[in-house]
Amino acid sequence: MTSMCPVLQYADDTLVILKGELTQIRHLKTILSQFSTATGLQINYSKSTFLPMHIYDDTV
């Protein structure tokens, strides 16, 4: 699979844009978990926001 995942960074924030597919979200969660394990840094999911755009309500 050769799809790109744009990442935009602003000061302390990171914006990750994915296709509205469950597999994409699972891959992102795995990558973040592996990053956390490798670096010892914690991902603060309580300060994270998931914002679906242009997706049917039943998909979310």
KENUZA-825085 format. One record per residue (C-alpha): residue number from 1; y, x, z. Coordinates in steps of 0.001 Angstrom, whole numbers. Each point is the difference from the previous one (the first is absolute). Last residue first. Layout:
! residues N
+-----+---------+---------+---------+
: num :   north :    east :      up :
+-----+---------+---------+---------+
: NUM :       Y :       X :       Z :
...
+-----+---------+---------+---------+
! end
This chain:
! residues 60
+-----+---------+---------+---------+
: num :   north :    east :      up :
+-----+---------+---------+---------+
:  60 :    6774 :  -18136 :   12590 :
:  59 :   -1809 :   -1230 :   -3096 :
:  58 :     362 :   -3673 :    1013 :
:  57 :    3788 :     411 :      69 :
:  56 :     115 :    1138 :   -3638 :
:  55 :    1422 :    3482 :    -478 :
:  54 :    3419 :     961 :   -1422 :
:  53 :     848 :    2057 :    3084 :
:  52 :   -2068 :     630 :    3128 :
:  51 :    1897 :    1703 :    2830 :
:  50 :   -2072 :    1868 :    2556 :
:  49 :    2238 :    1436 :    2694 :
:  48 :    -660 :    2884 :    2356 :
:  47 :    1515 :     346 :    3474 :
:  46 :   -3127 :   -1359 :    1711 :
:  45 :   -2061 :    2192 :   -2347 :
:  44 :    1288 :    3178 :    1652 :
:  43 :   -2088 :    2610 :   -1831 :
:  42 :    -834 :    2777 :    2458 :
:  41 :     247 :    3699 :    -781 :
:  40 :   -2968 :    2251 :     774 :
:  39 :     328 :    1548 :   -3439 :
:  38 :   -3488 :    -413 :   -1467 :
:  37 :    -927 :   -3163 :    1926 :
:  36 :    3303 :   -1721 :    -778 :
:  35 :    -220 :     961 :   -3666 :
:  34 :   -3572 :   -1328 :    -104 :
:  33 :    1156 :   -3315 :    1475 :
:  32 :    2911 :    -236 :   -2438 :
:  31 :   -2320 :     695 :   -2950 :
:  30 :   -2522 :   -2584 :    1215 :
:  29 :    2723 :   -2655 :     448 :
:  28 :    1311 :     770 :   -3499 :
:  27 :   -3498 :    -330 :   -1469 :
:  26 :    -504 :   -3343 :    1754 :
:  25 :    3328 :   -1267 :   -1329 :
:  24 :    -893 :    1006 :   -3559 :
:  23 :   -3436 :   -1627 :     329 :
:  22 :    1610 :   -3264 :    1147 :
:  21 :    2098 :    -217 :   -3148 :
:  20 :    3707 :    -777 :    -251 :
:  19 :     807 :    3218 :   -1841 :
:  18 :    1615 :    2576 :    2232 :
:  17 :    3506 :    1232 :     812 :
:  16 :     434 :    2322 :    2976 :
:  15 :    3435 :     188 :    1647 :
:  14 :     466 :    2771 :    2537 :
:  13 :    2604 :     -26 :    2754 :
:  12 :    1563 :    2700 :    2182 :
:  11 :    2704 :    1064 :   -2495 :
:  10 :    -935 :   -2028 :   -3087 :
:   9 :   -3244 :     814 :   -1818 :
:   8 :   -1342 :   -1717 :   -3107 :
:   7 :   -3692 :      89 :    -876 :
:   6 :   -1303 :   -1282 :   -3328 :
:   5 :   -3774 :    -503 :    -160 :
:   4 :   -1296 :    1005 :   -3406 :
:   3 :   -3058 :   -1404 :   -1716 :
:   2 :   -2507 :    2514 :   -1340 :
:   1 :   -3304 :   -1498 :    1041 :
+-----+---------+---------+---------+
! end
